[in-house]
Amino acid sequence: TSIEQSEWLRAESSYQHLIETWRKMSRYWPMLVHHQELDRIEESLTKLEVYLHYQEDKDSQAELNNLINLIRHIPQRESLNLRNLF
């Protein structure tokens, strides 16, 4: 909502909080999650940082949605099911 309302300082503050949380969590994820998935998340975070810095509202929103999708995709990809076995 910060991006939609052009509250760039708040958006960057939220981003910094997200990065701190990600750095704490990402230490343990390589044991559980495919490395390529983590690389995609890191790349998306980097793009989002630049878009926020330059106050690119549409690009920021698109990258944020991409990031959310990447993170939501992890449990589906890592869960044990027949599709993952074959």
Biopython code that builds the backbone (N, CA, C, O; Angstrom):
import numpy as np
from Bio.PDB.StructureBuilder import StructureBuilder

atoms = [
    (1, "THR", "N", (0.820, -1.202, 0.000)),
    (1, "THR", "CA", (0.000, 0.000, 0.000)),
    (1, "THR", "C", (0.861, 1.261, 0.000)),
    (1, "THR", "O", (0.439, 2.298, -0.513)),
    (2, "SER", "N", (2.047, 1.182, 0.563)),
    (2, "SER", "CA", (2.948, 2.341, 0.554)),
    (2, "SER", "C", (3.301, 2.732, -0.876)),
    (2, "SER", "O", (3.359, 3.917, -1.205)),
    (3, "ILE", "N", (3.533, 1.748, -1.713)),
    (3, "ILE", "CA", (3.868, 2.023, -3.107)),
    (3, "ILE", "C", (2.667, 2.641, -3.818)),
    (3, "ILE", "O", (2.801, 3.638, -4.527)),
    (4, "GLU", "N", (1.508, 2.049, -3.626)),
    (4, "GLU", "CA", (0.295, 2.555, -4.275)),
    (4, "GLU", "C", (-0.012, 3.990, -3.868)),
    (4, "GLU", "O", (-0.546, 4.760, -4.666)),
    (5, "GLN", "N", (0.318, 4.350, -2.642)),
    (5, "GLN", "CA", (0.036, 5.686, -2.130)),
    (5, "GLN", "C", (1.240, 6.626, -2.271)),
    (5, "GLN", "O", (1.229, 7.740, -1.747)),
    (6, "SER", "N", (2.264, 6.173, -2.975)),
    (6, "SER", "CA", (3.491, 6.951, -3.206)),
    (6, "SER", "C", (4.132, 7.431, -1.907)),
    (6, "SER", "O", (4.651, 8.545, -1.840)),
    (7, "GLU", "N", (4.094, 6.600, -0.890)),
    (7, "GLU", "CA", (4.762, 6.881, 0.378)),
    (7, "GLU", "C", (6.114, 6.175, 0.352)),
    (7, "GLU", "O", (6.296, 5.117, 0.955)),
    (8, "TRP", "N", (7.056, 6.788, -0.363)),
    (8, "TRP", "CA", (8.318, 6.130, -0.664)),
    (8, "TRP", "C", (9.196, 5.910, 0.556)),
    (8, "TRP", "O", (9.879, 4.889, 0.636)),
    (9, "LEU", "N", (9.200, 6.823, 1.494)),
    (9, "LEU", "CA", (9.997, 6.619, 2.714)),
    (9, "LEU", "C", (9.469, 5.424, 3.503)),
    (9, "LEU", "O", (10.243, 4.606, 3.999)),
    (10, "ARG", "N", (8.164, 5.333, 3.613)),
    (10, "ARG", "CA", (7.558, 4.195, 4.309)),
    (10, "ARG", "C", (7.824, 2.896, 3.554)),
    (10, "ARG", "O", (8.082, 1.860, 4.167)),
    (11, "ALA", "N", (7.760, 2.953, 2.224)),
    (11, "ALA", "CA", (8.025, 1.760, 1.416)),
    (11, "ALA", "C", (9.469, 1.299, 1.594)),
    (11, "ALA", "O", (9.727, 0.103, 1.729)),
    (12, "GLU", "N", (10.401, 2.236, 1.594)),
    (12, "GLU", "CA", (11.804, 1.869, 1.787)),
    (12, "GLU", "C", (12.065, 1.354, 3.194)),
    (12, "GLU", "O", (12.898, 0.467, 3.383)),
    (13, "SER", "N", (11.368, 1.894, 4.176)),
    (13, "SER", "CA", (11.486, 1.404, 5.547)),
    (13, "SER", "C", (10.962, -0.029, 5.643)),
    (13, "SER", "O", (11.574, -0.878, 6.291)),
    (14, "SER", "N", (9.846, -0.285, 5.006)),
    (14, "SER", "CA", (9.290, -1.649, 4.978)),
    (14, "SER", "C", (10.237, -2.598, 4.267)),
    (14, "SER", "O", (10.408, -3.746, 4.676)),
    (15, "TYR", "N", (10.846, -2.109, 3.207)),
    (15, "TYR", "CA", (11.814, -2.924, 2.474)),
    (15, "TYR", "C", (13.002, -3.282, 3.367)),
    (15, "TYR", "O", (13.447, -4.429, 3.366)),
    (16, "GLN", "N", (13.515, -2.324, 4.123)),
    (16, "GLN", "CA", (14.646, -2.586, 5.014)),
    (16, "GLN", "C", (14.285, -3.631, 6.067)),
    (16, "GLN", "O", (15.097, -4.495, 6.400)),
    (17, "HIS", "N", (13.069, -3.545, 6.583)),
    (17, "HIS", "CA", (12.600, -4.546, 7.544)),
    (17, "HIS", "C", (12.526, -5.920, 6.873)),
    (17, "HIS", "O", (12.899, -6.930, 7.470)),
    (18, "LEU", "N", (12.045, -5.949, 5.639)),
    (18, "LEU", "CA", (11.969, -7.200, 4.888)),
    (18, "LEU", "C", (13.356, -7.797, 4.687)),
    (18, "LEU", "O", (13.538, -9.003, 4.852)),
    (19, "ILE", "N", (14.329, -6.973, 4.336)),
    (19, "ILE", "CA", (15.701, -7.447, 4.123)),
    (19, "ILE", "C", (16.282, -8.024, 5.410)),
    (19, "ILE", "O", (16.923, -9.074, 5.380)),
    (20, "GLU", "N", (16.069, -7.358, 6.531)),
    (20, "GLU", "CA", (16.563, -7.872, 7.815)),
    (20, "GLU", "C", (15.956, -9.242, 8.116)),
    (20, "GLU", "O", (16.661, -10.162, 8.530)),
    (21, "THR", "N", (14.677, -9.370, 7.910)),
    (21, "THR", "CA", (13.992, -10.641, 8.148)),
    (21, "THR", "C", (14.502, -11.704, 7.194)),
    (21, "THR", "O", (14.755, -12.838, 7.602)),
    (22, "TRP", "N", (14.655, -11.346, 5.921)),
    (22, "TRP", "CA", (15.135, -12.286, 4.911)),
    (22, "TRP", "C", (16.539, -12.783, 5.247)),
    (22, "TRP", "O", (16.821, -13.975, 5.117)),
    (23, "ARG", "N", (17.414, -11.888, 5.674)),
    (23, "ARG", "CA", (18.791, -12.294, 5.984)),
    (23, "ARG", "C", (18.829, -13.284, 7.142)),
    (23, "ARG", "O", (19.642, -14.209, 7.143)),
    (24, "LYS", "N", (17.951, -13.095, 8.128)),
    (24, "LYS", "CA", (17.899, -14.033, 9.246)),
    (24, "LYS", "C", (17.385, -15.396, 8.787)),
    (24, "LYS", "O", (17.937, -16.433, 9.157)),
    (25, "MET", "N", (16.337, -15.387, 7.988)),
    (25, "MET", "CA", (15.710, -16.628, 7.548)),
    (25, "MET", "C", (16.532, -17.352, 6.488)),
    (25, "MET", "O", (16.585, -18.581, 6.475)),
    (26, "SER", "N", (17.164, -16.603, 5.609)),
    (26, "SER", "CA", (17.827, -17.218, 4.457)),
    (26, "SER", "C", (19.048, -18.051, 4.835)),
    (26, "SER", "O", (19.533, -18.833, 4.018)),
    (27, "ARG", "N", (19.546, -17.899, 6.048)),
    (27, "ARG", "CA", (20.671, -18.732, 6.483)),
    (27, "ARG", "C", (20.284, -20.202, 6.557)),
    (27, "ARG", "O", (21.120, -21.076, 6.331)),
    (28, "TYR", "N", (19.040, -20.474, 6.868)),
    (28, "TYR", "CA", (18.589, -21.850, 7.076)),
    (28, "TYR", "C", (17.902, -22.438, 5.857)),
    (28, "TYR", "O", (17.796, -23.660, 5.748)),
    (29, "TRP", "N", (17.442, -21.623, 4.956)),
    (29, "TRP", "CA", (16.666, -22.109, 3.822)),
    (29, "TRP", "C", (17.433, -22.976, 2.834)),
    (29, "TRP", "O", (16.829, -23.876, 2.250)),
    (30, "PRO", "N", (18.742, -22.758, 2.608)),
    (30, "PRO", "CA", (19.430, -23.618, 1.629)),
    (30, "PRO", "C", (19.339, -25.107, 1.951)),
    (30, "PRO", "O", (19.447, -25.942, 1.052)),
    (31, "MET", "N", (19.143, -25.444, 3.213)),
    (31, "MET", "CA", (19.006, -26.849, 3.579)),
    (31, "MET", "C", (17.654, -27.410, 3.136)),
    (31, "MET", "O", (17.503, -28.620, 2.968)),
    (32, "LEU", "N", (16.683, -26.532, 2.950)),
    (32, "LEU", "CA", (15.327, -26.963, 2.670)),
    (32, "LEU", "C", (14.832, -26.624, 1.265)),
    (32, "LEU", "O", (13.951, -27.300, 0.734)),
    (33, "VAL", "N", (15.390, -25.592, 0.675)),
    (33, "VAL", "CA", (14.855, -25.056, -0.569)),
    (33, "VAL", "C", (15.912, -25.126, -1.663)),
    (33, "VAL", "O", (17.100, -24.931, -1.406)),
    (34, "HIS", "N", (15.472, -25.402, -2.873)),
    (34, "HIS", "CA", (16.357, -25.449, -4.034)),
    (34, "HIS", "C", (17.079, -24.117, -4.184)),
    (34, "HIS", "O", (16.474, -23.052, -4.059)),
    (35, "HIS", "N", (18.370, -24.188, -4.451)),
    (35, "HIS", "CA", (19.212, -22.995, -4.508)),
    (35, "HIS", "C", (18.742, -21.994, -5.571)),
    (35, "HIS", "O", (18.847, -20.783, -5.374)),
    (36, "GLN", "N", (18.234, -22.491, -6.676)),
    (36, "GLN", "CA", (17.764, -21.612, -7.754)),
    (36, "GLN", "C", (16.593, -20.741, -7.284)),
    (36, "GLN", "O", (16.494, -19.577, -7.672)),
    (37, "GLU", "N", (15.722, -21.290, -6.463)),
    (37, "GLU", "CA", (14.601, -20.516, -5.924)),
    (37, "GLU", "C", (15.109, -19.362, -5.059)),
    (37, "GLU", "O", (14.591, -18.247, -5.136)),
    (38, "LEU", "N", (16.112, -19.630, -4.246)),
    (38, "LEU", "CA", (16.686, -18.588, -3.394)),
    (38, "LEU", "C", (17.358, -17.503, -4.233)),
    (38, "LEU", "O", (17.276, -16.320, -3.902)),
    (39, "ASP", "N", (18.015, -17.902, -5.307)),
    (39, "ASP", "CA", (18.646, -16.920, -6.201)),
    (39, "ASP", "C", (17.607, -16.008, -6.837)),
    (39, "ASP", "O", (17.827, -14.804, -6.969)),
    (40, "ARG", "N", (16.485, -16.580, -7.228)),
    (40, "ARG", "CA", (15.416, -15.768, -7.820)),
    (40, "ARG", "C", (14.867, -14.753, -6.820)),
    (40, "ARG", "O", (14.580, -13.609, -7.175)),
    (41, "ILE", "N", (14.724, -15.180, -5.575)),
    (41, "ILE", "CA", (14.233, -14.271, -4.534)),
    (41, "ILE", "C", (15.238, -13.150, -4.309)),
    (41, "ILE", "O", (14.852, -11.984, -4.220)),
    (42, "GLU", "N", (16.519, -13.484, -4.215)),
    (42, "GLU", "CA", (17.572, -12.472, -4.033)),
    (42, "GLU", "C", (17.574, -11.478, -5.197)),
    (42, "GLU", "O", (17.698, -10.271, -4.990)),
    (43, "GLU", "N", (17.437, -11.988, -6.404)),
    (43, "GLU", "CA", (17.406, -11.117, -7.579)),
    (43, "GLU", "C", (16.192, -10.181, -7.538)),
    (43, "GLU", "O", (16.302, -8.996, -7.852)),
    (44, "SER", "N", (15.068, -10.711, -7.159)),
    (44, "SER", "CA", (13.854, -9.905, -7.070)),
    (44, "SER", "C", (13.981, -8.832, -5.995)),
    (44, "SER", "O", (13.539, -7.700, -6.193)),
    (45, "LEU", "N", (14.580, -9.177, -4.863)),
    (45, "LEU", "CA", (14.804, -8.196, -3.797)),
    (45, "LEU", "C", (15.717, -7.065, -4.274)),
    (45, "LEU", "O", (15.491, -5.900, -3.945)),
    (46, "THR", "N", (16.734, -7.404, -5.038)),
    (46, "THR", "CA", (17.657, -6.399, -5.557)),
    (46, "THR", "C", (16.944, -5.455, -6.523)),
    (46, "THR", "O", (17.127, -4.239, -6.457)),
    (47, "LYS", "N", (16.141, -6.008, -7.409)),
    (47, "LYS", "CA", (15.380, -5.171, -8.345)),
    (47, "LYS", "C", (14.421, -4.261, -7.593)),
    (47, "LYS", "O", (14.308, -3.074, -7.900)),
    (48, "LEU", "N", (13.729, -4.827, -6.605)),
    (48, "LEU", "CA", (12.773, -4.036, -5.834)),
    (48, "LEU", "C", (13.467, -2.867, -5.149)),
    (48, "LEU", "O", (12.925, -1.763, -5.107)),
    (49, "GLU", "N", (14.655, -3.099, -4.615)),
    (49, "GLU", "CA", (15.405, -2.026, -3.953)),
    (49, "GLU", "C", (15.672, -0.863, -4.919)),
    (49, "GLU", "O", (15.499, 0.300, -4.556)),
    (50, "VAL", "N", (16.087, -1.180, -6.133)),
    (50, "VAL", "CA", (16.377, -0.140, -7.128)),
    (50, "VAL", "C", (15.106, 0.594, -7.528)),
    (50, "VAL", "O", (15.103, 1.822, -7.621)),
    (51, "TYR", "N", (14.039, -0.135, -7.764)),
    (51, "TYR", "CA", (12.774, 0.498, -8.149)),
    (51, "TYR", "C", (12.262, 1.428, -7.051)),
    (51, "TYR", "O", (11.750, 2.510, -7.336)),
    (52, "LEU", "N", (12.402, 1.005, -5.806)),
    (52, "LEU", "CA", (11.983, 1.864, -4.700)),
    (52, "LEU", "C", (12.858, 3.108, -4.618)),
    (52, "LEU", "O", (12.361, 4.211, -4.389)),
    (53, "HIS", "N", (14.154, 2.926, -4.804)),
    (53, "HIS", "CA", (15.078, 4.053, -4.742)),
    (53, "HIS", "C", (14.725, 5.129, -5.781)),
    (53, "HIS", "O", (14.770, 6.325, -5.492)),
    (54, "TYR", "N", (14.377, 4.682, -6.983)),
    (54, "TYR", "CA", (14.039, 5.622, -8.052)),
    (54, "TYR", "C", (12.548, 5.933, -8.129)),
    (54, "TYR", "O", (12.084, 6.598, -9.055)),
    (55, "GLN", "N", (11.812, 5.443, -7.145)),
    (55, "GLN", "CA", (10.382, 5.716, -7.009)),
    (55, "GLN", "C", (9.598, 5.353, -8.270)),
    (55, "GLN", "O", (8.758, 6.118, -8.745)),
    (56, "GLU", "N", (9.892, 4.183, -8.787)),
    (56, "GLU", "CA", (9.187, 3.643, -9.948)),
    (56, "GLU", "C", (7.986, 2.852, -9.448)),
    (56, "GLU", "O", (8.119, 1.684, -9.080)),
    (57, "ASP", "N", (6.825, 3.476, -9.433)),
    (57, "ASP", "CA", (5.669, 2.853, -8.803)),
    (57, "ASP", "C", (5.215, 1.567, -9.492)),
    (57, "ASP", "O", (4.988, 0.564, -8.816)),
    (58, "LYS", "N", (5.079, 1.571, -10.803)),
    (58, "LYS", "CA", (4.593, 0.375, -11.504)),
    (58, "LYS", "C", (5.612, -0.754, -11.451)),
    (58, "LYS", "O", (5.250, -1.910, -11.232)),
    (59, "ASP", "N", (6.879, -0.426, -11.651)),
    (59, "ASP", "CA", (7.920, -1.451, -11.585)),
    (59, "ASP", "C", (8.046, -2.012, -10.165)),
    (59, "ASP", "O", (8.223, -3.216, -9.979)),
    (60, "SER", "N", (7.954, -1.132, -9.173)),
    (60, "SER", "CA", (8.028, -1.581, -7.777)),
    (60, "SER", "C", (6.894, -2.533, -7.450)),
    (60, "SER", "O", (7.108, -3.581, -6.841)),
    (61, "GLN", "N", (5.689, -2.168, -7.856)),
    (61, "GLN", "CA", (4.527, -3.010, -7.577)),
    (61, "GLN", "C", (4.637, -4.351, -8.295)),
    (61, "GLN", "O", (4.331, -5.397, -7.722)),
    (62, "ALA", "N", (5.077, -4.315, -9.554)),
    (62, "ALA", "CA", (5.231, -5.558, -10.314)),
    (62, "ALA", "C", (6.278, -6.463, -9.674)),
    (62, "ALA", "O", (6.067, -7.671, -9.568)),
    (63, "GLU", "N", (7.397, -5.897, -9.250)),
    (63, "GLU", "CA", (8.458, -6.712, -8.640)),
    (63, "GLU", "C", (8.031, -7.238, -7.276)),
    (63, "GLU", "O", (8.370, -8.363, -6.909)),
    (64, "LEU", "N", (7.297, -6.438, -6.534)),
    (64, "LEU", "CA", (6.791, -6.895, -5.248)),
    (64, "LEU", "C", (5.837, -8.069, -5.437)),
    (64, "LEU", "O", (5.900, -9.045, -4.689)),
    (65, "ASN", "N", (4.967, -7.985, -6.419)),
    (65, "ASN", "CA", (4.061, -9.100, -6.709)),
    (65, "ASN", "C", (4.832, -10.333, -7.151)),
    (65, "ASN", "O", (4.475, -11.450, -6.777)),
    (66, "ASN", "N", (5.879, -10.149, -7.938)),
    (66, "ASN", "CA", (6.734, -11.261, -8.348)),
    (66, "ASN", "C", (7.389, -11.910, -7.130)),
    (66, "ASN", "O", (7.440, -13.135, -7.027)),
    (67, "LEU", "N", (7.884, -11.093, -6.218)),
    (67, "LEU", "CA", (8.525, -11.583, -5.004)),
    (67, "LEU", "C", (7.545, -12.386, -4.151)),
    (67, "LEU", "O", (7.882, -13.460, -3.653)),
    (68, "ILE", "N", (6.353, -11.869, -3.988)),
    (68, "ILE", "CA", (5.324, -12.578, -3.227)),
    (68, "ILE", "C", (5.037, -13.924, -3.870)),
    (68, "ILE", "O", (4.916, -14.934, -3.177)),
    (69, "ASN", "N", (4.928, -13.942, -5.188)),
    (69, "ASN", "CA", (4.664, -15.184, -5.900)),
    (69, "ASN", "C", (5.798, -16.191, -5.721)),
    (69, "ASN", "O", (5.551, -17.379, -5.518)),
    (70, "LEU", "N", (7.034, -15.717, -5.796)),
    (70, "LEU", "CA", (8.181, -16.613, -5.607)),
    (70, "LEU", "C", (8.174, -17.245, -4.214)),
    (70, "LEU", "O", (8.441, -18.438, -4.066)),
    (71, "ILE", "N", (7.872, -16.449, -3.211)),
    (71, "ILE", "CA", (7.872, -16.959, -1.841)),
    (71, "ILE", "C", (6.706, -17.916, -1.613)),
    (71, "ILE", "O", (6.865, -18.945, -0.957)),
    (72, "ARG", "N", (5.551, -17.587, -2.145)),
    (72, "ARG", "CA", (4.389, -18.481, -2.005)),
    (72, "ARG", "C", (4.580, -19.792, -2.755)),
    (72, "ARG", "O", (3.987, -20.807, -2.391)),
    (73, "HIS", "N", (5.390, -19.776, -3.784)),
    (73, "HIS", "CA", (5.612, -20.962, -4.609)),
    (73, "HIS", "C", (6.470, -22.006, -3.893)),
    (73, "HIS", "O", (6.390, -23.191, -4.217)),
    (74, "ILE", "N", (7.272, -21.596, -2.945)),
    (74, "ILE", "CA", (8.209, -22.507, -2.276)),
    (74, "ILE", "C", (7.507, -23.683, -1.604)),
    (74, "ILE", "O", (7.913, -24.820, -1.843)),
    (75, "PRO", "N", (6.482, -23.483, -0.778)),
    (75, "PRO", "CA", (5.848, -24.647, -0.147)),
    (75, "PRO", "C", (5.270, -25.632, -1.160)),
    (75, "PRO", "O", (5.325, -26.843, -0.942)),
    (76, "GLN", "N", (4.717, -25.132, -2.260)),
    (76, "GLN", "CA", (4.168, -26.018, -3.288)),
    (76, "GLN", "C", (5.280, -26.845, -3.922)),
    (76, "GLN", "O", (5.120, -28.043, -4.152)),
    (77, "ARG", "N", (6.391, -26.204, -4.199)),
    (77, "ARG", "CA", (7.494, -26.879, -4.877)),
    (77, "ARG", "C", (8.202, -27.881, -3.967)),
    (77, "ARG", "O", (8.659, -28.927, -4.428)),
    (78, "GLU", "N", (8.290, -27.565, -2.694)),
    (78, "GLU", "CA", (9.043, -28.397, -1.771)),
    (78, "GLU", "C", (8.220, -29.478, -1.074)),
    (78, "GLU", "O", (8.777, -30.378, -0.444)),
    (79, "SER", "N", (6.915, -29.390, -1.186)),
    (79, "SER", "CA", (6.083, -30.393, -0.513)),
    (79, "SER", "C", (6.190, -31.738, -1.216)),
    (79, "SER", "O", (6.405, -31.808, -2.426)),
    (80, "LEU", "N", (6.038, -32.785, -0.451)),
    (80, "LEU", "CA", (6.101, -34.138, -1.001)),
    (80, "LEU", "C", (4.745, -34.489, -1.597)),
    (80, "LEU", "O", (3.737, -34.530, -0.892)),
    (81, "ASN", "N", (4.730, -34.737, -2.884)),
    (81, "ASN", "CA", (3.510, -35.188, -3.549)),
    (81, "ASN", "C", (3.896, -35.988, -4.787)),
    (81, "ASN", "O", (5.067, -36.014, -5.165)),
    (82, "LEU", "N", (2.943, -36.629, -5.412)),
    (82, "LEU", "CA", (3.242, -37.470, -6.557)),
    (82, "LEU", "C", (3.838, -36.692, -7.718)),
    (82, "LEU", "O", (4.690, -37.218, -8.435)),
    (83, "ARG", "N", (3.416, -35.470, -7.915)),
    (83, "ARG", "CA", (3.935, -34.650, -9.016)),
    (83, "ARG", "C", (5.428, -34.399, -8.833)),
    (83, "ARG", "O", (6.161, -34.341, -9.821)),
    (84, "ASN", "N", (5.895, -34.248, -7.602)),
    (84, "ASN", "CA", (7.313, -34.008, -7.349)),
    (84, "ASN", "C", (8.151, -35.285, -7.482)),
    (84, "ASN", "O", (9.355, -35.220, -7.732)),
    (85, "LEU", "N", (7.519, -36.422, -7.317)),
    (85, "LEU", "CA", (8.255, -37.683, -7.383)),
    (85, "LEU", "C", (8.521, -38.150, -8.816)),
    (85, "LEU", "O", (9.514, -38.831, -9.071)),
    (86, "PHE", "N", (7.655, -37.793, -9.736)),
    (86, "PHE", "CA", (7.778, -38.297, -11.113)),
    (86, "PHE", "C", (8.093, -37.216, -12.097)),
    (86, "PHE", "O", (8.226, -37.487, -13.290)),
]
sb = StructureBuilder()
sb.init_structure("model")
sb.init_model(0)
sb.init_chain("A")
sb.init_seg("    ")
for serial, (resi, resn, name, xyz) in enumerate(atoms, 1):
    if name == "N":
        sb.init_residue(resn, " ", resi, " ")
    sb.init_atom(name, np.array(xyz, "f"), 0.0, 1.0, " ", f" {name:<3s}", serial, name[0])
structure = sb.get_structure()
